[in-house]
């Protein structure tokens, strides 16, 4: 059953949110990954764009090259929709390769290496990077600024609070635009934002919307369901992303040709796929180490080959050991081990851990609030 606001469903409320964004912003673009959440976000935005005479609607896909073929097949369907103004980016930029410690970066669409690209570029895509960034995460804001010539704009994207504690905190804790909490500031001075109108939907709401309306969706979800992937692990992303590498366990079975192209393109793909198990932190401490922190430090010094990645991890570790209370430092070290083993140097797992364990951090509002609630104290400003 969907969440209900009085006598209104999340469907009705999400449409009204999007209508409000359309009334507030002249320039709107949908960030589209091919996943279920961005599929629903796109279709709701198309409904509103038609109501307001704002078709065709710009839809942006940042192609990370190491994508499932079924994602690309679905993307072609979306980008050929006459209601869509296609903004398909196939430009050079760097993304992390979570499957390898010796080749930690994939430079997508690297010039001069056309012969080993995983597939050719699309004829109707954007081939040259008009921004000054070479990082995937920065491309959204930088490209939006370029595309709309520095004017105010709104990205619409499919992010939901249900997916992680970090997202729930980020989407409910404070207002980012007027009264809206379900957004993120990209450039406040220029009035440039990203909004998540499905932030309070459950995955059941998402699939109900897709099936009730007969919308096309990426068939990767069917493959994952048939393979027995838990709903929480169903991710439509490039296959080297730290949250998506489990898909390598069955990729060879359903897209053998893509598997051959991937293993020629990137180190670590074949090893990750053949492991067919999670290579994160072990359940028990290896006998040659005195504690989890010693094990973590050993892995950092001997497993991480890239100097910049090692420096990033050292910075994370130092900051966390200073911020958390002594009673959970072993737990913190375990989180670091998981990050190291999965090459998560940009801290996706760390962000989730921080949101879930905020009450154990020193001198934080979250910790004070939790303690004050236990003590029955309404306002205590310092520790």
C-alpha positions in Angstrom: 0.0 0.0 0.0 1.3 3.5 -0.8 2.0 6.1 1.8 -1.1 8.3 2.2 -1.2 12.0 3.0 -4.7 12.4 4.4 -6.8 11.3 1.4 -3.9 11.7 -1.1 -1.4 9.2 -2.3 2.3 9.7 -2.9 1.5 9.7 -6.6 -0.7 12.9 -6.2 1.8 14.6 -3.9 4.8 13.9 -6.2 2.9 15.3 -9.2 2.2 18.5 -7.1 5.8 18.7 -6.1 6.9 18.6 -9.8 4.2 21.1 -10.7 5.6 23.5 -8.1 9.2 23.1 -9.5 7.9 23.8 -13.0 6.2 27.0 -11.7 9.4 28.0 -9.9 12.0 27.3 -12.6 12.0 28.1 -16.3 14.9 25.6 -17.0 14.3 22.0 -15.9 16.2 18.8 -16.9 15.7 15.2 -15.7 18.7 13.2 -14.6 18.1 9.8 -16.0 20.1 6.6 -15.1 17.7 4.0 -16.6 16.8 2.8 -13.0 13.3 2.3 -11.7 13.3 5.6 -9.6 14.5 7.8 -12.5 12.0 6.0 -14.8 9.1 7.1 -12.6 10.5 10.6 -12.1 10.8 11.0 -15.8 7.2 9.9 -16.6 5.8 12.1 -13.8 7.8 15.0 -15.2 6.5 14.3 -18.7 2.9 14.4 -17.4 3.5 17.8 -15.9 5.5 19.1 -18.8 2.6 18.2 -21.1 0.1 20.0 -18.8 2.2 23.1 -18.8 3.1 23.1 -22.5 6.8 22.5 -21.7 7.5 19.6 -24.1 10.0 18.3 -25.2 11.6 17.9 -21.9 15.4 17.7 -21.6 16.6 14.4 -20.2 20.2 13.8 -19.3 22.1 10.5 -19.2 25.8 10.5 -18.3 27.0 7.4 -20.0 29.8 5.7 -17.9 30.8 3.4 -20.8 30.9 0.3 -18.5 27.1 0.0 -18.7 24.9 -3.1 -19.2 23.8 -3.5 -22.8 20.2 -3.7 -21.6 20.5 -0.3 -20.0 21.7 1.1 -23.3 18.8 -0.6 -25.1 16.4 1.0 -22.7 18.1 4.4 -23.0 17.7 4.4 -26.8 13.9 3.9 -26.3 13.7 6.8 -23.9 15.9 9.1 -25.9 13.9 8.5 -29.1 10.6 9.5 -27.4 9.3 12.6 -29.2 8.4 14.1 -25.8 12.1 14.0 -24.8 14.9 16.4 -25.8 17.9 13.9 -25.5 21.0 15.0 -23.6 23.2 11.9 -23.8 26.7 12.6 -22.6 29.4 10.3 -23.9 32.4 12.5 -22.9 35.7 11.7 -21.3 35.7 11.7 -17.5 37.1 9.5 -14.7 35.1 7.1 -12.6 36.3 4.7 -9.9 36.8 1.0 -10.6 35.8 -0.8 -7.4 37.0 -4.2 -8.8 40.7 -3.5 -9.0 43.4 -2.2 -6.7 46.0 -1.9 -9.5 43.7 -0.1 -12.0 41.4 2.0 -9.7 40.2 4.3 -12.4 38.2 4.0 -15.6 38.6 6.9 -18.0 35.3 6.6 -19.8 35.5 7.3 -23.5 39.2 7.9 -23.3 40.5 9.6 -26.4 42.9 7.5 -28.4 41.6 4.2 -27.0 38.6 3.9 -29.3 39.6 0.4 -30.3 39.0 -0.9 -26.7 35.9 1.1 -25.9 33.2 -1.2 -24.6 30.9 0.0 -27.4 30.8 2.8 -30.0 29.3 6.2 -29.2 25.8 7.0 -30.2 25.3 9.3 -33.2 23.0 11.7 -31.3 25.1 11.9 -28.2 27.3 14.7 -27.0 30.9 13.7 -27.6 33.0 16.6 -26.3 33.1 17.6 -22.6 32.2 21.3 -22.4 33.0 21.5 -18.7 36.3 21.8 -16.9 35.7 18.7 -14.7 36.8 15.1 -15.3 34.8 13.6 -12.4 31.4 11.9 -12.8 29.9 13.3 -9.6 30.8 16.9 -10.6 29.5 16.6 -14.1 25.8 17.0 -13.2 26.2 20.5 -11.8 28.9 21.6 -14.2 27.0 20.5 -17.2 23.8 21.9 -16.0 25.5 25.3 -15.6 26.9 25.1 -19.1 23.7 23.8 -20.7 21.5 26.5 -19.3 24.2 29.2 -19.8 24.6 30.0 -16.1 20.9 30.7 -15.6 18.7 29.3 -12.7 17.7 25.7 -13.3 16.3 22.6 -11.6 17.5 19.0 -12.0 14.8 16.3 -11.2 16.3 13.0 -10.0 15.1 9.7 -8.6 16.6 9.5 -5.1 14.5 8.0 -2.2 15.0 8.2 1.6 14.2 4.5 2.0 17.5 3.5 0.3 19.9 4.5 3.1 20.1 6.4 6.5 22.4 9.0 4.8 19.8 9.7 2.2 17.0 9.9 4.7 18.9 12.4 6.8 19.9 14.5 3.8 16.3 14.6 2.5 14.5 15.4 5.7 16.8 17.4 8.0 16.8 20.9 6.5 15.4 23.1 3.8 17.5 23.5 0.6 15.1 25.7 -1.4 12.4 27.8 0.4 10.4 25.1 2.3 11.7 22.1 0.4 13.9 19.5 2.2 13.9 17.0 -0.6 16.6 18.7 -2.6 20.2 19.7 -2.8 21.9 23.0 -3.5 24.2 23.0 -6.5 24.8 26.8 -6.6 22.7 28.9 -4.3 23.8 32.3 -5.7 22.9 31.2 -9.2 19.7 29.5 -8.1 20.7 26.1 -9.3 19.3 23.0 -7.5 18.5 19.3 -7.8 15.2 18.0 -6.5 14.0 14.5 -5.5 10.1 14.4 -5.8 10.0 10.7 -5.0 12.0 11.0 -1.8 9.3 9.5 0.4 8.2 6.7 -1.9 8.8 3.0 -1.1 10.1 0.6 -3.8 6.6 -0.9 -3.8 5.2 2.5 -4.8 7.7 2.7 -7.6 6.9 -0.7 -9.1 3.2 -0.1 -8.7 3.4 3.1 -10.8 5.5 1.3 -13.5 3.2 -1.6 -13.8 -0.1 0.2 -13.4 0.9 2.6 -16.3 2.5 0.0 -18.5 5.8 1.9 -18.7 8.9 0.5 -20.2 11.6 -0.3 -17.7 15.2 -1.6 -17.8 15.2 -5.4 -18.1 18.2 -5.7 -15.8 15.6 -5.8 -13.0 14.1 -8.9 -14.5 17.6 -10.5 -14.6 18.3 -9.6 -11.0 14.9 -10.9 -9.9 15.5 -14.2 -11.7 18.9 -14.5 -10.1 17.5 -14.0 -6.6 19.1 -10.6 -5.9 17.5 -9.0 -2.8 15.5 -5.9 -3.5 18.0 -3.8 -1.5 20.8 -4.9 -3.8 19.1 -4.2 -7.1 21.2 -1.4 -8.6 21.1 -0.1 -12.1 24.6 1.5 -12.5 27.9 1.0 -14.2 29.2 -2.4 -13.3 32.4 -1.0 -11.6 30.5 1.0 -9.0 31.0 -0.2 -5.4 27.3 -0.7 -4.9 26.8 -2.6 -8.2 29.7 -5.1 -8.4 27.5 -7.9 -7.2 25.9 -7.8 -10.7 29.2 -9.2 -12.0 28.3 -12.5 -10.4 25.7 -13.2 -13.1 26.6 -10.7 -15.9 28.4 -13.4 -17.9 25.3 -15.6 -17.9 23.0 -13.0 -19.3 25.2 -10.7 -21.4 28.2 -12.8 -22.4 29.3 -10.5 -25.2 29.4 -7.5 -22.8 31.4 -9.7 -20.4 34.1 -10.3 -23.0 34.3 -6.6 -23.9 34.5 -5.6 -20.2 37.3 -8.0 -19.3 39.4 -6.7 -22.2 38.7 -3.1 -21.1 39.2 -3.2 -17.3 41.4 -5.0 -14.8 39.6 -6.7 -11.9 36.3 -7.5 -13.7 37.1 -11.2 -14.3 38.4 -11.7 -10.7 35.3 -10.0 -9.2 32.9 -12.0 -11.4 34.6 -15.4 -10.6 34.6 -14.8 -6.9 30.8 -14.9 -6.8 30.9 -13.7 -3.2 31.2 -10.5 -1.3 34.9 -9.6 -0.8 34.3 -7.1 2.0 35.3 -7.3 5.6 35.7 -10.9 7.0 33.4 -12.0 9.8 36.3 -12.9 12.1 39.6 -11.1 12.6 42.6 -12.8 10.9 44.7 -14.5 13.6 47.9 -12.6 12.7 46.4 -9.3 13.8 45.8 -8.0 17.3 42.7 -5.9 16.4 40.7 -4.6 13.5 42.6 -1.3 13.4 45.9 -3.2 12.9 44.3 -5.2 10.1 43.0 -2.1 8.5 46.4 -0.4 8.6 48.0 -3.4 7.1 45.5 -3.5 4.2 45.9 0.2 3.6 49.7 0.1 3.3 49.9 -3.1 1.3 46.8 -3.4 -0.8 46.1 0.2 -2.0 48.5 0.9 -4.8 47.3 4.4 -6.0 49.1 7.1 -3.9 46.2 9.6 -4.2 43.7 6.9 -3.1 45.9 6.0 -0.2 46.1 9.6 0.9 42.3 9.9 0.7 41.8 6.8 2.9 44.4 8.1 5.4 42.5 11.3 5.7 39.2 9.5 6.2 40.7 7.3 8.9 42.4 10.2 10.8 39.1 12.2 10.8 37.0 9.3 11.9 39.3 8.2 14.8 39.1 11.8 16.1 35.4 12.1 15.7 34.0 8.8 17.1 33.7 7.7 20.8 36.2 5.0 21.9 33.5 2.3 22.3 32.9 2.0 18.6 36.4 2.5 17.1 36.6 -1.2 16.2 33.3 -0.8 14.4 34.7 2.3 12.6 37.8 0.3 11.7 35.6 -2.5 10.3 33.9 0.1 8.1 37.3 1.3 6.8 38.3 -2.3 6.0 35.2 -2.7 3.9 36.0 0.5 2.1 39.6 -0.6 1.4 38.6 -4.0 0.1 35.9 -2.6 -2.2 38.0 0.4 -3.3 35.4 2.8 -1.9 37.8 5.7 -1.6 35.2 8.3 -2.0 33.3 7.2 1.0 29.9 5.9 0.0 30.0 3.4 2.8 31.4 6.0 5.1 28.5 8.4 4.5 26.0 5.7 5.3 27.9 4.7 8.5 28.1 8.4 9.6 24.3 8.8 9.2 23.6 5.6 11.1 26.0 6.2 13.9 25.8 10.0 14.4 25.0 9.6 18.1 28.5 8.1 18.7 30.3 11.1 17.2 31.9 13.6 19.6 30.3 17.0 20.0 27.6 16.6 17.5 24.0 17.8 17.6 22.8 14.2 16.9 24.7 12.8 19.8 23.5 15.6 22.2 19.9 15.1 21.1 20.0 11.3 21.6 21.6 11.8 25.1 19.2 14.6 26.1 16.2 12.4 25.1 17.5 9.6 27.4 18.1 12.1 30.3 14.8 14.0 29.7 16.7 17.2 29.1 15.2 19.6 26.7 18.2 21.8 25.9 21.8 21.1 26.7 24.2 23.1 24.5 27.5 21.6 25.3 29.1 18.3 26.3 
